[in-house]
């Protein structure tokens, strides 16, 4: 494995001694293999590149998962701001993943689309949940959601430990997925959350451009990729 740390690289070669190579130095590893005919196998574990090729990662982003050095405006220079932004990104990413799953799931199962789903509140209808009539008025639903969200957020926000606010565990992790080394799971959650936020913006912009739902737009694109895409909706490109 090759790991870059402050101008040096730690080189691990299977069957060889672990050596460090700093700038301007040449290191020759010593084989430890009992088989003289076996060539050393080198594996690299390089750090992911920055969002802007050639740019330097700010020191305050070095230890953050999936940061890619992205903070062009320097908004996270202070510890308090950085903590607030990382928590906000995680919370918004989780909501976006739920929103995308709900929007696509309801349409795939034939229970309408995300745009028309809340129109009952405007047109004076009654809510449904997967086709089942919900026996509550809009006011009652809002009251239930307010109490439930206020209770959950109060418990989460009362935590003084920033990590506990972002990853509370306990009843919020009934499957025990956060036990042990959760570094990989946290990285996947961040990446999927970011993708979901971009996807939700895309769904909203797409409906504003052509009035189609996600599944309808996908079907139209698969049927005719050259005539049904972002460049042909009459809005995305100014020409």
N, C-alpha and C positions, 0 to 999 in steps of 0.2 A: 504494500500500500504506500502511496505517496501522499504525504500531508504537508501543506505549506504553512509555516509558522514563522512570522517576522523575518522574512528574507532567507529562511532555511527550509530545507525539505527533508523529511524523515522518510528514508527509503527502506521498505521491508521486502525482501526477496525470499521466496519460499526456498528453504534449504540453505540460506545464507545468513550471515550475521546482520543485525540491525545497525545501520550506519546513518549518519547525518551528513548532508551535503549543503554547505553554506555557499553564498556567492563567492566565486573565485576559487573554490576548492574542488579538487577531483578526488573522489573516494572510490577505492576498489574493494568491493565486498569479498569476503572470504567464504568459500563454499563449505557447507557443513554436511553435504550429502554423502551417503555411503556408496552411492552409485556414481562412479567417475564419468559414466557415459550420459548421465542424465543432465540435460541443460536446465539452468535455473529458470523458473517461471515467474515472470514479473507481472503483478497486478497493480493497477493504478486506481486510486480513490480520490479523484481530483475534486476540488471545490467547484460548485456550480458558478457559472459566470455571472457577472453583474448585469443589471438591466440595460446599462449603457456600456458597450464594449470599450475597454480601456480605462474606465472610470475606477476610482478608488472607493472601497467600502468605508463609510464613516465608522469611526471607532465604536460609537454607541450602538451600531447595528451588527457588529461582528458576531455576537453570541445569540442573536435572534434567529429562530428557525425560519427558513424561506424568506429572508429579508432581501437578498439579491442587491443590497446596497441602495435600495430605492428610497430616497428622501431628498429630492432635488431642491426643495425649499427649506430644508433644515428644520422641519417642524418638530422633530423628535429629539432635539439637542438636549433639552432638560429631562431629567429622570421622570418628573411628574407627567410631562406631556407625552413622553414615549410610552409610559405605562397606560395612560388614558387612551392613546391611539391604538395600541396593540389589543387592549380589551375591547374597544369599539369595533375594530376590524373583526375580531372573533365573534362577537355577538351578532353583528350584521351578517356575517358569513353564515352563521347557523340559521338565522331567519330566512336568508335567501335560499339555502338548501331546502328548508321546509316549504317555502313558497313555490319553488320550481317543482318539487316532488308533488305538491298538491295540484298545481296548475296542469301538469302533464298527466298525472294519475287520473284526475277527474275526467279529463277529455278522452283518454284512452279507454276508460271504463264506460264511456257513453253517458256521463252525468253532466254534460254541458262544458262550457269553457270558462276560463278565468275572467274574461271581460264581462260576460253576461251574468255570472254567478251572483254578484252583489246587487243586481238591478232590482231585485224584489224589495229592497229597502227603500228605493227611490219611487218605484211604481206602486207601492202599497200592497205587495204580495206577502207571502209567508216563507220563511226559510226552510230549506231541506238539507238533509245530510245523507249523501249517497242515495238519493231518491226517497228517503224517509222523511215525513213531515216532522219538523221540530215544533213541539208544543210551547214555544216561548215567543214573546213579542221582541221587537228590536230593543226596546228599553231593558227588558229582562236579560237578554243576551249581553248587552253592553255592561250591565251591572255585574253579571257573573264573571265576565272576562276581566273587568277592572279589579275585582276582589282577588281573583286567582293570580293575575299578573302582579298586582301590588304585593301580595303575600310572598310569592316566589322571589321577586326582585328585592324585597326587603331583607329576606334571609340571605340572599347572595351578597347584597351590598353591605351587610353588616360585618362581613368578613374583613378583617384588617390585613390579612395576607393576600397580596395581589394574585398569587397563584390559586388560592382558594376561591377567589371571585371568578376567575376564568375557568377553573376546573374544580368545581365544588365536590364532585364525587358523591359518595353516600347514596341517598335516594335518587340523586340525579344520574347515577351510573348503576342501574339495577343489574346490568350484565357483567359488571366488574371489568370493563374494558380498560380502565385507567390503572389497574394494578400492575406493579412491576415497571419495567422500562417502557414508557409510553411515548418516547421521542418520535418514533415512526408514525404512530397514530396521530400525534399532534401535527406533524408535518402534513400528513394526508388531509387532515381536517382543514388546515389553513388553505391548502391548494384547492380543495374542492369548494370551500367557502368562497374563495376569490372567483373561481369559475362560475359558481352559481350567481354571484352578484352581477358579473358581466352578462350571463345568460338572461337574467331577469330584465336588465336594461335592454337587451336585444329583443326580448319578447314584447316589451312595451313599445319600443320604437318600431318594431315590425308591424304591430297592429295599427299604430298611428299612420304608417305608410301605406299599407294595403288592406287593412281591415280583416286580415286573416288571423286565425288562431295558430299556435305553434304546429300542431299536427297538420292542419290544412296547408300551411305554408310548406311544410316538409314534403307532403304528398305532391304539391304543385311543382316543387323543385325537382323531386325525383322523376316526375313525369316528363319534365322538359327543363333540364339544368341550364340550358343556354338562354331561355326566355323567361325563366322564373328564378331570379336571384336578386341580390341587393342592388345590382347595377341597373336593373330594369324596372324597379318599382316606381320610378318617376320622382323619388324624393331624395334618396341617398346621394346621388351624384347630381351636381348642379348643371348638367348639360345632357 
